[in-house]
Amino acid sequence: MRKIGQTLRFLIPVIALVALVVFMTGAGRRKRAKEAFLAAVAPVYEAWNTGNADLLDEVYAPDCLFHWPPYPDTEGLEAHKQFLAAVRSAFPDFQLTMDQAMLDGDLGLTRWTWRGTHTGEFFGLPPTGKRVVVSGCTIGQWVEGKVVEEWKYSDELGAHQQLGFKVIPPGE
């Protein structure tokens, strides 16, 4: 019985040390993956903030599919560049900031906030001169270092209300 106690006193710290090493190795790997993800999406934020849509070439596959309800889906990087140009034309001081980033396998998620002043027509909405702050998130599916499909979700109703537009129920 004495030998079992001596063996356990030796094994418990060894097992704890091995568990700590395994945990730290995994944490280091996750940290490096997140840093690589942040570096990979940085051109997206720079493109939106400067209007330089060519920076999107670094991140998206040429045939990427984009979903951003309530706007129509856009297929292909060139169509997405045109969408960026339309947004920047309507909100020339458009600024996008990343609030949070997460990874899950081949999916990268960013939570973000954009701000801008509505000085140009936007999808048929006349300029209001009002400043808006909109939050949302983006989920991108990455394949071989490029986004092949992306889903954006944001508070578009809140954005329209900040612009002064009213929601009118049917029949009124």
Secondary structure, 3 states (H helix, E strand, C coil): CHHHHHHHHHHHHHHHHHHHHHHHHHHHHHHHHHHHHHHHHHHHHHHHHHCCHHHHHHCEEEEEEEEECCEEEEECHHHHHHHHHHHHHHCCCCEEEEEEEEEECCEEEEEEEEEEECCCCECCECCCCCEEEEEEEEEEEEECCEEEEEEEEECHHHHHHHCCCCCCCCCC
